[in-house]
Amino acid sequence: MAGNYRVSMAGNDLNRRYKNPHPKLHPIVCAIKKLISDESGPNVLNQEENKKVIAFIDLHGHSRKKSIFMYGPEFPIHDPRYLKMKIIPKIMDDQGDMFRFYSCKFRFQKSKEKTARIVLWKEFNITNCYTLEASMMGYFDQNRETKQFVQSHFY
């Protein structure tokens, strides 16, 4: 947008506005949260896992790392969700060279606490809440050679 891919026309990085979005400055964020709230039903704030919204995937372009990978939630190893939330990234990894499971990170950083994947996970108990990053630089093939993405890859 206007020569900058990180911000809205109002100059805001919308992925840092999910905690307290302003209806006039961040209408897209408000609409996404309302849609999830409407779909989640009345029990969204309890401790039970959200059964109606099974996944949220926020799509991003990554400017430094190669390939396609995900950032996901962090659960203790003894938590039943620890392996459950790694199923979607693992299935994607099994589909070909472009997605790299071992480039995925499953943790929360303080600097990311206002992002979609963290706020929506906390507010709506969505176990499978991810940021999917697709490199702007291409991907590593099975021989570790860099290949450029072409339009057909994204279908």
Stockholm file with secondary structure:
# STOCKHOLM 1.0

chainA/1-155         MAGNYRVSMAGNDLNRRYKNPHPKLHPIVCAIKKLISDESGPNVLNQEENKKVIAFIDLHGHSRKKSIFMYGPEFPIHDPRYLKMKIIPKIMDDQGDMFRFYSCKFRFQKSKEKTARIVLWKEFNITNCYTLEASMMGYFDQNRETKQFVQSHFY
#=GR chainA/1-155 SS CTTCSSSCTTSCCGGGCSSSCCTTTCHHHHHHHHHHHHHHCTTTTSSSCCSSCCEEEEEEEESSSCSEEEEECCCCTTSTHHHHTTHHHHHHHTTCSSBCGGGCEECCCGGGTTSHHHHHHHHHCCSEEEEEEEESSCEECTTSCEECCCGGGGC
#=GC SS_cons         CTTCSSSCTTSCCGGGCSSSCCTTTCHHHHHHHHHHHHHHCTTTTSSSCCSSCCEEEEEEEESSSCSEEEEECCCCTTSTHHHHTTHHHHHHHTTCSSBCGGGCEECCCGGGTTSHHHHHHHHHCCSEEEEEEEESSCEECTTSCEECCCGGGGC
//
